[in-house]
Amino acid sequence: RGGSRADRVGGSVTVLDGEQAGAQAFVAHDENADGSVDPLKLGGVVAPALLLAACGGGGGGSAAAPPTASPPVVVAPAAITATQASRFLAQATMGATRPMIETLVSRRYEGWIDDQFALPRATSHWDWLVANGYNAATNVNNEAGFDVTMWRQMIVEPDQLRQRVGMALLDLLVVGIGAVNLNWKQFATAAYVDVLLDNAFGNYRTILDAITTNAAMGSFLTFLGNRKANATTGAQPDENYARELMQLFTLGLYQLNPDGSVRTNASVPMETYA
């Protein structure tokens, strides 16, 4: 086939096939101690042509059997104990019962959470107050029914994760019924709690939008009926809610690092806004 040509390159011999020499295709073979060339050495790599010949490539030989796929490795998660389930439910609900513990052991954490997400919202506090007659005119200036509906829903309703998240939000975005200066304050405050429960699994920005337009929050943080500044009289708007929104509900007073520590400049905390 036109012969071949061998050139020495460093400590190796380059063998050029006659048909390949024109294209300068080459394979480098390491020399043995006696100066001969071992055709199985290719700078530490087996020559592709020999591999093809060994497996019948190009010669019409029988095809090699396809590799067999290894079965997937399945790691069985450790079983959840009743003690672990009880501890988790103490954090995720308003209190665990034996059936709830058994369900969590069976469904595991992720299954239980998925089940809770799928549960529909319980009867709203507002609707429960109406259904039980607390909208009677005699209750216009009192708090009758509010404690009842709050405790009943936290204890009885099955959407326990929603109840727990809703109460956590109420601790952060506080409204106290005693400081709501409205008629039907039990209904106003119930409607506020309903907003938190309805959005318990949603977006925080959506919650902020909803509470900003809520009457109970408007009364509690004193921006209900607020008037804009008047340059003639020097009157200034009530900025109580704006301050609470930035300081307590969102940004906070000082900038934070990703790990939650306060950012400082020359040992002085850096404010989030001026």
Backbone as CSV, one residue per row, in Angstrom:
resi,resn,N_x,N_y,N_z,CA_x,CA_y,CA_z,C_x,C_y,C_z
1,ARG,0.835,-1.203,0.000,0.000,0.000,0.000,0.862,1.241,0.000
2,GLY,2.032,1.179,-0.650,2.858,2.355,-0.762,3.870,2.464,0.346
3,GLY,3.931,1.469,1.251,4.933,1.482,2.302,4.624,2.496,3.373
4,SER,5.586,2.677,4.284,5.404,3.616,5.374,6.711,4.319,5.629
5,ARG,6.675,5.402,6.394,7.854,6.181,6.729,7.905,6.356,8.231
6,ALA,9.101,6.221,8.821,9.283,6.369,10.263,10.173,7.560,10.538
7,ASP,9.773,8.453,11.392,10.566,9.602,11.838,10.731,9.526,13.346
8,ARG,11.879,9.974,13.801,12.124,9.990,15.249,11.687,11.356,15.794
9,VAL,10.858,11.311,16.810,10.401,12.536,17.469,10.683,12.384,18.937
10,GLY,11.676,13.132,19.473,12.014,13.017,20.884,12.457,11.618,21.189
11,GLY,11.831,11.004,22.184,12.155,9.633,22.567,11.241,8.637,21.926
12,SER,10.465,9.049,20.913,9.490,8.164,20.286,9.759,8.087,18.801
13,VAL,9.141,7.091,18.160,9.221,6.947,16.713,7.842,7.196,16.149
14,THR,7.747,8.091,15.179,6.477,8.379,14.535,6.361,7.549,13.278
15,VAL,5.332,6.697,13.201,5.117,5.821,12.057,4.019,6.414,11.209
16,LEU,4.346,6.725,9.956,3.375,7.293,9.033,2.971,6.255,8.013
17,ASP,1.726,5.956,7.871,1.246,5.056,6.845,1.383,5.737,5.496
18,GLY,1.687,4.948,4.476,1.924,5.523,3.160,0.757,6.341,2.666
19,GLU,-0.460,5.895,2.898,-1.626,6.619,2.419,-1.967,7.802,3.314
20,GLN,-1.427,7.745,4.551,-1.748,8.816,5.488,-0.677,9.892,5.519
21,ALA,0.538,9.557,5.020,1.646,10.491,5.133,1.334,11.806,4.465
22,GLY,0.629,11.738,3.338,0.311,12.972,2.652,-0.538,13.900,3.485
23,ALA,-1.385,13.341,4.307,-2.240,14.146,5.175,-1.595,14.412,6.522
24,GLN,-0.334,13.889,6.690,0.436,14.084,7.920,-0.281,13.504,9.133
25,ALA,-1.089,12.441,8.949,-1.686,11.744,10.082,-0.643,10.817,10.644
26,PHE,-0.458,10.795,11.930,0.588,9.971,12.494,0.158,9.408,13.835
27,VAL,0.886,8.346,14.232,0.739,7.788,15.559,2.119,7.651,16.145
28,ALA,2.311,8.042,17.399,3.632,8.016,18.035,3.753,6.759,18.860
29,HIS,4.835,5.957,18.599,5.081,4.709,19.314,6.310,4.867,20.174
30,ASP,6.235,4.492,21.440,7.403,4.522,22.315,8.371,3.427,21.905
31,GLU,9.670,3.718,21.945,10.687,2.721,21.663,10.917,1.831,22.861
32,ASN,11.241,0.554,22.587,11.718,-0.316,23.645,13.196,-0.047,23.886
33,ALA,13.738,-0.690,24.904,15.135,-0.471,25.260,16.077,-0.864,24.136
34,ASP,15.743,-1.879,23.303,16.637,-2.334,22.238,16.430,-1.575,20.938
35,GLY,15.616,-0.495,20.997,15.401,0.318,19.806,14.249,-0.111,18.959
36,SER,13.624,-1.271,19.271,12.470,-1.721,18.490,11.225,-0.983,18.929
37,VAL,10.211,-1.028,18.112,8.958,-0.343,18.407,7.900,-1.356,18.786
38,ASP,7.293,-1.140,19.949,6.198,-2.003,20.377,4.916,-1.470,19.770
39,PRO,4.288,-2.185,18.878,3.086,-1.660,18.206,1.899,-1.460,19.134
40,LEU,1.954,-2.015,20.342,0.834,-1.823,21.271,0.955,-0.548,22.082
41,LYS,2.134,0.106,21.961,2.319,1.331,22.732,2.083,2.536,21.839
42,LEU,1.332,3.455,22.364,1.001,4.657,21.593,1.053,5.842,22.551
43,GLY,2.284,6.103,23.068,2.374,7.146,24.090,1.553,6.802,25.299
44,GLY,1.408,5.500,25.617,0.599,5.080,26.758,-0.816,4.761,26.386
45,VAL,-1.186,4.892,25.083,-2.559,4.646,24.645,-2.542,3.567,23.574
46,VAL,-3.464,2.596,23.609,-3.523,1.524,22.616,-3.958,2.090,21.282
47,ALA,-3.289,1.688,20.211,-3.583,2.211,18.878,-5.010,1.903,18.475
48,PRO,-5.741,2.916,17.967,-7.144,2.684,17.565,-7.277,1.619,16.498
49,ALA,-6.306,1.547,15.570,-6.425,0.548,14.502,-6.387,-0.865,15.053
50,LEU,-5.516,-1.103,16.081,-5.445,-2.428,16.673,-6.715,-2.758,17.432
51,LEU,-7.280,-1.730,18.055,-8.550,-1.960,18.761,-9.639,-2.381,17.791
52,LEU,-9.692,-1.720,16.650,-10.708,-2.061,15.658,-10.511,-3.478,15.139
53,ALA,-9.228,-3.837,14.909,-8.960,-5.181,14.405,-9.331,-6.232,15.422
54,ALA,-9.078,-5.943,16.712,-9.352,-6.922,17.766,-10.834,-7.192,17.916
55,CYS,-11.659,-6.154,17.663,-13.100,-6.348,17.844,-13.806,-6.584,16.514
56,GLY,-13.028,-6.799,15.447,-13.638,-7.130,14.161,-14.086,-5.935,13.370
57,GLY,-13.724,-4.688,13.834,-14.166,-3.508,13.123,-13.587,-3.446,11.726
58,GLY,-14.401,-3.197,10.745,-13.961,-3.028,9.373,-13.729,-4.323,8.641
59,GLY,-13.748,-5.469,9.335,-13.451,-6.721,8.650,-14.664,-7.586,8.456
60,GLY,-15.835,-7.100,8.812,-17.044,-7.888,8.607,-17.246,-8.965,9.631
61,GLY,-16.502,-8.918,10.759,-16.661,-9.943,11.785,-17.945,-9.767,12.554
62,SER,-18.170,-10.643,13.503,-19.385,-10.575,14.313,-19.348,-9.347,15.222
63,ALA,-20.517,-8.705,15.402,-20.611,-7.496,16.226,-20.532,-7.855,17.701
64,ALA,-19.880,-6.963,18.461,-19.778,-7.189,19.899,-21.137,-6.983,20.555
65,ALA,-21.384,-7.700,21.637,-22.661,-7.566,22.364,-22.737,-6.199,23.032
66,PRO,-23.896,-5.528,22.984,-24.030,-4.208,23.621,-23.869,-4.336,25.135
67,PRO,-23.333,-3.295,25.757,-23.155,-3.342,27.218,-24.494,-3.421,27.938
68,THR,-24.486,-4.083,29.044,-25.711,-4.221,29.847,-25.809,-3.073,30.843
69,ALA,-26.950,-2.391,30.848,-27.140,-1.265,31.761,-27.216,-1.753,33.203
70,SER,-26.539,-1.025,34.064,-26.591,-1.369,35.483,-27.924,-0.944,36.078
71,PRO,-28.485,-1.711,36.975,-29.750,-1.300,37.603,-29.550,-0.062,38.464
72,PRO,-30.549,0.832,38.525,-30.399,2.041,39.334,-30.242,1.712,40.818
73,VAL,-29.462,2.535,41.476,-29.243,2.357,42.912,-30.345,3.099,43.662
74,VAL,-31.092,2.398,44.446,-32.181,2.984,45.224,-31.779,3.001,46.688
75,VAL,-31.739,4.224,47.262,-31.393,4.368,48.674,-32.683,4.538,49.467
76,ALA,-32.993,3.594,50.288,-34.221,3.652,51.086,-34.027,4.629,52.244
77,PRO,-34.886,5.655,52.360,-34.735,6.605,53.467,-35.020,5.929,54.798
78,ALA,-34.386,6.462,55.806,-34.599,5.906,57.141,-36.030,6.157,57.586
79,ALA,-36.575,5.224,58.309,-37.947,5.365,58.814,-38.016,6.498,59.831
80,ILE,-39.154,7.211,59.828,-39.380,8.283,60.794,-40.007,7.685,62.045
81,THR,-39.444,7.988,63.183,-39.979,7.470,64.431,-41.138,8.336,64.913
82,ALA,-41.919,7.798,65.821,-43.033,8.567,66.386,-42.524,9.793,67.131
83,THR,-41.372,9.684,67.779,-40.804,10.822,68.502,-40.408,11.933,67.536
84,GLN,-39.782,11.555,66.418,-39.406,12.547,65.420,-40.644,13.195,64.805
85,ALA,-41.643,12.399,64.541,-42.884,12.935,63.975,-43.545,13.909,64.941
86,SER,-43.558,13.578,66.215,-44.166,14.438,67.217,-43.441,15.776,67.305
87,ARG,-42.114,15.723,67.274,-41.329,16.958,67.338,-41.599,17.836,66.123
88,PHE,-41.641,17.243,64.939,-41.913,18.001,63.718,-43.295,18.646,63.774
89,LEU,-44.286,17.896,64.195,-45.657,18.414,64.242,-45.813,19.504,65.297
90,ALA,-45.006,19.436,66.348,-45.038,20.499,67.354,-44.583,21.830,66.761
91,GLN,-43.776,21.761,65.726,-43.293,22.968,65.064,-44.164,23.389,63.889
92,ALA,-44.858,22.445,63.278,-45.584,22.720,62.035,-47.092,22.815,62.211
93,THR,-47.605,22.526,63.388,-49.049,22.566,63.630,-49.325,23.274,64.942
94,MET,-50.588,23.325,65.307,-50.967,23.905,66.598,-50.983,22.849,67.701
95,GLY,-50.539,21.643,67.388,-50.495,20.566,68.374,-50.857,19.239,67.731
96,ALA,-50.057,18.218,68.014,-50.234,16.932,67.345,-51.151,15.998,68.116
97,THR,-51.840,15.166,67.379,-52.622,14.088,67.961,-51.985,12.762,67.522
98,ARG,-52.381,11.657,68.146,-51.827,10.364,67.780,-52.095,10.027,66.311
99,PRO,-53.321,10.233,65.780,-53.522,9.962,64.349,-52.643,10.817,63.448
100,MET,-52.395,12.064,63.825,-51.525,12.924,63.016,-50.095,12.398,63.008
101,ILE,-49.637,11.915,64.155,-48.288,11.349,64.238,-48.182,10.119,63.348
102,GLU,-49.187,9.251,63.415,-49.169,8.032,62.607,-49.207,8.366,61.109
103,THR,-49.964,9.388,60.740,-50.023,9.793,59.336,-48.671,10.298,58.862
104,LEU,-48.002,11.089,59.686,-46.696,11.614,59.304,-45.658,10.499,59.181
105,VAL,-45.693,9.542,60.083,-44.768,8.411,59.992,-44.981,7.673,58.675
106,SER,-46.237,7.529,58.272,-46.554,6.807,57.040,-46.235,7.626,55.788
107,ARG,-46.616,8.905,55.794,-46.485,9.743,54.594,-45.120,10.406,54.483
108,ARG,-44.362,10.421,55.548,-43.082,11.122,55.639,-43.298,12.631,55.564
109,TYR,-42.225,13.386,55.813,-42.347,14.839,55.895,-42.871,15.442,54.599
110,GLU,-42.242,15.066,53.472,-42.616,15.691,52.207,-44.044,15.338,51.805
111,GLY,-44.464,14.103,52.069,-45.822,13.700,51.740,-46.848,14.435,52.582
112,TRP,-46.539,14.596,53.874,-47.459,15.306,54.765,-47.592,16.763,54.356
113,ILE,-46.476,17.410,54.010,-46.515,18.808,53.590,-47.318,18.955,52.303
114,ASP,-47.106,18.040,51.350,-47.892,18.083,50.108,-49.382,17.946,50.405
115,ASP,-49.726,17.061,51.330,-51.137,16.878,51.699,-51.710,18.165,52.301
116,GLN,-50.917,18.838,53.121,-51.382,20.078,53.738,-51.567,21.183,52.699
117,PHE,-50.656,21.261,51.745,-50.795,22.257,50.685,-52.072,22.026,49.875
118,ALA,-52.453,20.774,49.737,-53.606,20.433,48.903,-54.945,20.662,49.606
119,LEU,-54.927,20.816,50.920,-56.182,21.005,51.650,-56.796,22.369,51.332
120,PRO,-58.108,22.430,51.124,-58.747,23.728,50.880,-58.773,24.558,52.157
121,ARG,-58.897,25.841,51.997,-58.991,26.748,53.138,-60.243,26.415,53.940
122,ALA,-60.109,26.424,55.270,-61.262,26.198,56.140,-62.239,27.366,56.021
123,THR,-63.381,27.220,56.616,-64.349,28.316,56.657,-63.679,29.579,57.185
124,SER,-63.858,30.684,56.486,-63.214,31.925,56.916,-63.764,32.357,58.271
125,HIS,-62.943,33.106,58.996,-63.395,33.622,60.290,-64.614,34.525,60.113
126,TRP,-64.602,35.340,59.086,-65.733,36.242,58.836,-67.025,35.439,58.635
127,ASP,-66.968,34.420,57.765,-68.171,33.633,57.490,-68.634,32.881,58.733
128,TRP,-67.707,32.396,59.544,-68.096,31.676,60.749,-68.800,32.608,61.729
129,LEU,-68.322,33.838,61.863,-68.977,34.809,62.758,-70.400,35.099,62.292
130,VAL,-70.585,35.264,60.992,-71.924,35.521,60.457,-72.817,34.307,60.672
131,ALA,-72.297,33.113,60.359,-73.095,31.894,60.479,-73.523,31.623,61.912
132,ASN,-72.789,32.129,62.874,-73.110,31.875,64.281,-73.722,33.081,64.989
133,GLY,-74.221,34.025,64.202,-75.036,35.096,64.760,-74.305,36.233,65.423
134,TYR,-73.005,36.340,65.241,-72.271,37.426,65.895,-72.407,38.755,65.164
135,ASN,-73.129,38.773,64.067,-73.418,40.022,63.374,-74.678,40.697,63.883
136,ALA,-75.171,40.264,65.019,-76.322,40.923,65.648,-75.941,42.341,66.053
137,ALA,-76.892,43.232,65.963,-76.624,44.650,66.219,-76.047,44.900,67.617
138,THR,-76.344,44.047,68.544,-75.837,44.234,69.913,-74.315,44.077,70.002
139,ASN,-73.695,43.526,68.970,-72.240,43.296,68.985,-71.459,44.348,68.207
140,VAL,-72.124,45.443,67.822,-71.475,46.422,66.965,-70.259,47.058,67.621
141,ASN,-70.271,47.194,68.937,-69.170,47.875,69.625,-68.426,46.972,70.598
142,ASN,-68.394,45.679,70.337,-67.631,44.782,71.212,-66.807,43.796,70.379
143,GLU,-66.169,42.875,71.063,-65.295,41.896,70.398,-65.895,40.492,70.396
144,ALA,-67.185,40.400,70.667,-67.832,39.100,70.825,-67.616,38.203,69.612
145,GLY,-67.203,36.976,69.882,-67.049,35.973,68.841,-65.631,35.832,68.308
146,PHE,-64.788,36.838,68.502,-63.452,36.774,67.902,-62.602,35.669,68.534
147,ASP,-62.517,35.635,69.853,-61.723,34.593,70.505,-62.246,33.195,70.164
148,VAL,-63.560,33.074,70.084,-64.159,31.764,69.804,-63.741,31.257,68.432
149,THR,-63.862,32.107,67.419,-63.532,31.649,66.076,-62.043,31.376,65.917
150,MET,-61.205,32.157,66.586,-59.763,31.940,66.490,-59.370,30.596,67.101
151,TRP,-59.805,30.346,68.322,-59.437,29.094,68.992,-60.051,27.885,68.299
152,ARG,-61.323,28.026,67.886,-61.979,26.896,67.234,-61.218,26.474,65.990
153,GLN,-60.833,27.449,65.147,-60.181,27.099,63.888,-58.791,26.512,64.108
154,MET,-58.045,27.049,65.056,-56.704,26.533,65.311,-56.727,25.102,65.838
155,ILE,-57.765,24.757,66.591,-57.827,23.434,67.214,-58.517,22.404,66.330
156,VAL,-59.573,22.812,65.643,-60.450,21.850,64.974,-60.089,21.606,63.512
157,GLU,-59.726,22.649,62.787,-59.584,22.517,61.335,-58.384,21.647,60.964
158,PRO,-58.503,20.874,59.873,-57.412,19.972,59.481,-56.233,20.660,58.796
159,ASP,-56.425,21.889,58.298,-55.324,22.575,57.595,-54.351,23.185,58.610
160,GLN,-53.716,22.306,59.374,-52.906,22.735,60.501,-51.646,23.497,60.090
161,LEU,-51.040,23.149,58.985,-49.863,23.888,58.537,-50.239,25.319,58.181
162,ARG,-51.356,25.505,57.523,-51.834,26.852,57.198,-52.109,27.647,58.469
163,GLN,-52.717,26.998,59.454,-53.000,27.686,60.714,-51.710,28.139,61.391
164,ARG,-50.698,27.261,61.388,-49.445,27.601,62.055,-48.715,28.727,61.327
165,VAL,-48.676,28.658,60.007,-48.029,29.722,59.231,-48.791,31.032,59.388
166,GLY,-50.121,30.955,59.384,-50.926,32.161,59.554,-50.673,32.841,60.884
167,MET,-50.538,32.061,61.955,-50.264,32.649,63.260,-48.841,33.211,63.340
168,ALA,-47.914,32.575,62.628,-46.553,33.126,62.561,-46.560,34.477,61.850
169,LEU,-47.337,34.570,60.769,-47.453,35.846,60.065,-48.109,36.902,60.939
170,LEU,-49.083,36.502,61.745,-49.747,37.454,62.639,-48.786,37.974,63.706
171,ASP,-47.817,37.146,64.100,-46.789,37.608,65.042,-45.847,38.616,64.397
172,LEU,-45.644,38.496,63.085,-44.755,39.428,62.380,-45.486,40.687,61.931
173,LEU,-46.652,40.506,61.344,-47.451,41.611,60.807,-48.595,41.874,61.782
174,VAL,-48.254,42.445,62.913,-49.145,42.450,64.071,-50.325,43.408,63.898
175,VAL,-51.484,42.913,64.263,-52.677,43.723,64.497,-53.331,43.183,65.758
176,GLY,-53.558,44.041,66.732,-54.224,43.636,67.968,-55.637,44.165,68.007
177,ILE,-56.591,43.301,68.269,-57.998,43.708,68.205,-58.315,44.855,69.168
178,GLY,-57.632,44.910,70.306,-57.908,45.970,71.278,-57.564,47.355,70.775
179,ALA,-56.667,47.452,69.811,-56.254,48.756,69.279,-56.882,49.055,67.926
180,VAL,-57.844,48.234,67.511,-58.575,48.501,66.267,-59.750,49.404,66.607
181,ASN,-59.693,50.655,66.202,-60.722,51.639,66.563,-61.786,51.728,65.467
182,LEU,-62.539,50.659,65.354,-63.602,50.571,64.364,-64.826,49.931,64.993
183,ASN,-65.991,50.187,64.420,-67.159,49.380,64.775,-66.947,47.973,64.220
184,TRP,-67.631,47.012,64.842,-67.511,45.622,64.420,-66.038,45.175,64.372
185,LYS,-65.330,45.512,65.422,-63.895,45.218,65.409,-63.595,43.722,65.335
186,GLN,-64.524,42.876,65.838,-64.290,41.433,65.706,-64.313,41.011,64.238
187,PHE,-65.176,41.649,63.442,-65.227,41.335,62.009,-64.023,41.932,61.279
188,ALA,-63.623,43.130,61.655,-62.467,43.760,61.010,-61.199,42.946,61.258
189,THR,-61.015,42.509,62.493,-59.811,41.742,62.817,-59.891,40.333,62.238
190,ALA,-61.071,39.750,62.227,-61.244,38.431,61.605,-60.906,38.498,60.123
191,ALA,-61.328,39.563,59.455,-61.020,39.719,58.032,-59.513,39.864,57.819
192,TYR,-58.826,40.501,58.764,-57.364,40.635,58.656,-56.681,39.267,58.782
193,VAL,-57.095,38.489,59.753,-56.519,37.148,59.925,-56.838,36.287,58.698
194,ASP,-58.011,36.449,58.136,-58.359,35.707,56.922,-57.391,36.019,55.780
195,VAL,-56.969,37.275,55.673,-55.997,37.647,54.639,-54.699,36.862,54.824
196,LEU,-54.228,36.749,56.052,-52.986,36.035,56.325,-53.132,34.544,56.035
197,LEU,-54.250,33.962,56.423,-54.471,32.539,56.188,-54.652,32.233,54.697
198,ASP,-55.362,33.105,53.995,-55.573,32.896,52.561,-54.252,32.910,51.796
199,ASN,-53.290,33.684,52.281,-52.016,33.851,51.565,-50.853,33.176,52.286
200,ALA,-51.149,32.257,53.184,-50.101,31.633,54.001,-49.059,30.909,53.171
201,PHE,-49.450,30.355,52.036,-48.518,29.601,51.192,-48.147,30.375,49.930
202,GLY,-48.385,31.673,49.939,-48.164,32.474,48.751,-46.919,33.335,48.824
203,ASN,-46.984,34.474,48.153,-45.860,35.392,48.013,-45.940,36.486,49.075
204,TYR,-44.798,36.801,49.680,-44.784,37.799,50.764,-45.196,39.174,50.253
205,ARG,-44.797,39.515,49.044,-45.187,40.806,48.473,-46.707,40.899,48.339
206,THR,-47.335,39.798,47.943,-48.797,39.783,47.837,-49.438,40.034,49.197
207,ILE,-48.867,39.453,50.245,-49.389,39.673,51.590,-49.262,41.137,51.989
208,LEU,-48.119,41.742,51.694,-47.918,43.152,52.036,-48.927,44.038,51.319
209,ASP,-49.196,43.738,50.045,-50.213,44.500,49.315,-51.582,44.354,49.984
210,ALA,-51.906,43.138,50.388,-53.234,42.873,50.951,-53.419,43.551,52.309
211,ILE,-52.416,43.499,53.185,-52.596,44.104,54.510,-52.560,45.627,54.440
212,THR,-51.903,46.170,53.407,-51.831,47.628,53.276,-53.202,48.224,52.988
213,THR,-54.066,47.468,52.343,-55.412,47.956,52.025,-56.463,47.380,52.960
214,ASN,-56.038,46.841,54.095,-56.978,46.244,55.039,-57.362,47.263,56.112
215,ALA,-58.638,47.320,56.437,-59.129,48.321,57.382,-58.540,48.145,58.770
216,ALA,-58.407,46.913,59.234,-57.872,46.685,60.577,-56.439,47.186,60.691
217,MET,-55.621,46.903,59.679,-54.250,47.413,59.688,-54.236,48.928,59.595
218,GLY,-55.107,49.497,58.757,-55.184,50.947,58.638,-55.517,51.620,59.947
219,SER,-56.375,50.990,60.734,-56.717,51.540,62.046,-55.603,51.290,63.056
220,PHE,-55.059,50.091,63.073,-54.054,49.720,64.069,-52.783,50.559,63.938
221,LEU,-52.337,50.778,62.691,-51.128,51.577,62.477,-51.450,52.975,61.956
222,THR,-52.659,53.404,62.220,-53.093,54.814,62.192,-52.988,55.527,60.849
223,PHE,-53.056,54.795,59.736,-53.040,55.506,58.458,-54.413,55.544,57.806
224,LEU,-55.425,55.005,58.454,-56.779,55.069,57.909,-57.255,56.526,57.922
225,GLY,-57.674,57.036,56.768,-58.100,58.429,56.671,-56.942,59.408,56.688
226,ASN,-55.742,58.929,56.428,-54.548,59.778,56.463,-54.609,60.850,55.368
227,ARG,-54.122,62.040,55.680,-54.113,63.135,54.715,-52.686,63.452,54.292
228,LYS,-52.526,63.893,53.058,-51.201,64.237,52.564,-50.728,65.543,53.193
229,ALA,-49.470,65.850,52.984,-48.878,67.049,53.574,-49.544,68.312,53.040
230,ASN,-49.592,69.320,53.883,-50.161,70.611,53.510,-49.088,71.670,53.722
231,ALA,-48.554,72.218,52.626,-47.470,73.191,52.733,-47.929,74.491,53.376
232,THR,-49.212,74.804,53.239,-49.721,76.058,53.798,-49.781,76.001,55.322
233,THR,-50.319,74.915,55.834,-50.466,74.779,57.290,-49.262,74.109,57.942
234,GLY,-48.428,73.469,57.113,-47.283,72.750,57.672,-47.636,71.362,58.181
235,ALA,-48.850,70.915,57.913,-49.276,69.592,58.374,-48.511,68.504,57.620
236,GLN,-48.140,67.465,58.313,-47.422,66.349,57.742,-48.291,65.089,57.814
237,PRO,-48.174,64.205,56.826,-48.962,62.974,56.874,-48.482,62.062,57.990
238,ASP,-49.356,61.173,58.426,-48.987,60.157,59.413,-48.135,59.100,58.711
239,GLU,-46.857,59.007,59.066,-45.944,58.068,58.424,-45.675,56.836,59.286
240,ASN,-46.553,56.579,60.229,-46.361,55.454,61.143,-46.299,54.127,60.380
241,TYR,-47.238,53.916,59.474,-47.262,52.643,58.746,-46.054,52.493,57.836
242,ALA,-45.673,53.598,57.166,-44.502,53.539,56.290,-43.260,53.143,57.078
243,ARG,-43.121,53.691,58.279,-41.977,53.341,59.125,-42.027,51.878,59.536
244,GLU,-43.188,51.428,59.975,-43.327,50.023,60.381,-43.080,49.088,59.194
245,LEU,-43.568,49.464,58.025,-43.402,48.638,56.834,-41.923,48.429,56.520
246,MET,-41.138,49.496,56.627,-39.718,49.387,56.306,-38.909,48.789,57.454
247,GLN,-39.170,49.242,58.675,-38.334,48.821,59.801,-38.654,47.413,60.288
248,LEU,-39.948,47.068,60.346,-40.356,45.799,60.961,-40.780,44.739,59.955
249,PHE,-41.432,45.143,58.881,-42.014,44.160,57.964,-41.075,43.754,56.833
250,THR,-40.100,44.620,56.488,-39.279,44.315,55.309,-37.797,44.578,55.553
251,LEU,-37.318,45.795,55.273,-35.885,46.069,55.209,-35.163,45.947,56.542
252,GLY,-35.784,46.431,57.605,-35.078,46.505,58.877,-34.241,47.779,58.948
253,LEU,-33.663,48.041,60.110,-32.907,49.274,60.317,-31.534,49.239,59.659
254,TYR,-30.907,48.042,59.647,-29.525,47.956,59.186,-29.371,46.929,58.065
255,GLN,-28.405,47.191,57.190,-28.092,46.252,56.127,-27.482,44.985,56.725
256,LEU,-27.745,43.854,56.066,-27.273,42.570,56.569,-26.404,41.871,55.541
257,ASN,-25.475,41.071,56.019,-24.688,40.188,55.179,-25.506,38.939,54.866
258,PRO,-25.076,38.144,53.870,-25.821,36.911,53.548,-26.010,35.979,54.736
259,ASP,-25.112,36.018,55.726,-25.252,35.139,56.882,-26.109,35.747,57.987
260,GLY,-26.687,36.929,57.729,-27.569,37.556,58.703,-26.882,38.519,59.649
261,SER,-25.576,38.594,59.615,-24.868,39.535,60.483,-24.996,40.958,59.934
262,VAL,-24.849,41.939,60.803,-25.019,43.337,60.412,-23.787,43.838,59.670
263,ARG,-24.003,44.492,58.540,-22.903,45.104,57.800,-22.461,46.373,58.513
264,THR,-21.173,46.575,58.586,-20.631,47.744,59.280,-19.633,48.467,58.402
265,ASN,-19.441,49.732,58.715,-18.426,50.573,58.081,-17.683,51.278,59.195
266,ALA,-16.406,50.930,59.379,-15.614,51.453,60.481,-16.293,51.127,61.824
267,SER,-16.804,49.898,61.905,-17.452,49.367,63.109,-18.813,50.000,63.400
268,VAL,-19.320,50.792,62.458,-20.633,51.430,62.631,-21.647,50.708,61.742
269,PRO,-22.782,50.261,62.292,-23.780,49.585,61.461,-24.242,50.472,60.298
270,MET,-24.403,49.865,59.123,-24.819,50.595,57.935,-26.355,50.592,57.847
271,GLU,-26.949,51.754,57.828,-28.415,51.873,57.790,-28.946,51.479,56.429
272,THR,-30.160,50.971,56.426,-30.777,50.549,55.171,-31.345,51.730,54.400
273,TYR,-31.711,52.773,55.090,-32.245,53.964,54.435,-32.003,55.153,55.359
274,ALA,-32.007,56.334,54.775,-31.768,57.541,55.551,-33.088,58.262,55.816
